[in-house]
Amino acid sequence: MKALKLTLAAAAAAIAMGGAAQAQERPLGLTFNVGAASDYVFRGISQTDEEPQVFGGADATLGSIGYAGVWASNVDFGDGTDLEYDLYAGIKPALGPVTLDLGVIYYGYHNQPGDADWDFTEFKVAGSVPAGPATVGAAVFYSNDFTGGVGPATYYEGNASVAIPDTRFTVGGALGRQVLHDVDDADYTVWNLGVGVALNEKLGLDLRYWGTDADEWGSIYDDRVVVGFKVTF
């Protein structure tokens, strides 16, 4: 399990910084981001052994249709692995009121042991649609060889967010299911709910509760509250 970024102050549901990365819709644009959080949580699992996270990245956009980027964060898997770096690209076509996101994400890891096989690639199909003051979405991520070399895996998610009128606050959450197709009794459900606030055009804060139904597997799966900030420039 690794990184879908904690998306601060955007609060659509898969906020995970790490998630995987969403480019801002700016024509021929290039933006950078840096931030920190009390923990790095990906699909409900701490990637930093319940310690703080520092991250940064860059996003390039081509109009409102195409994007590509890179993102990096510290990690701690207890085996010497100390850095995650993500490379991603995709397109965001619109079909009527539905905005699609078709992308690919490569997750790489620095200083991993030779037999760890943490690196993996995921393909993403996502969509979102406005529903009154809210935005409702769904996403599917598929890897033919998931992290740890466990074989094919699929992550399913439904999410929603709503901007509170006349404020800078956005409330959002998600419900997801991680499925490992060749591993028995390894599937689990994950959920999150939180609030983001845009302090200005560059700085966002996020406070988010994460939970899973797999906390008996170890403390990194336990329910937790994560606070973080992100600066975009």
Summary of the structure (lengths in Angstrom):
residues: 233
radius of gyration: 16.5
end to end distance: 28.9
largest distance: 52.7
contacts: 801
relative contact order: 0.20
helix: 3%
strand: 58%
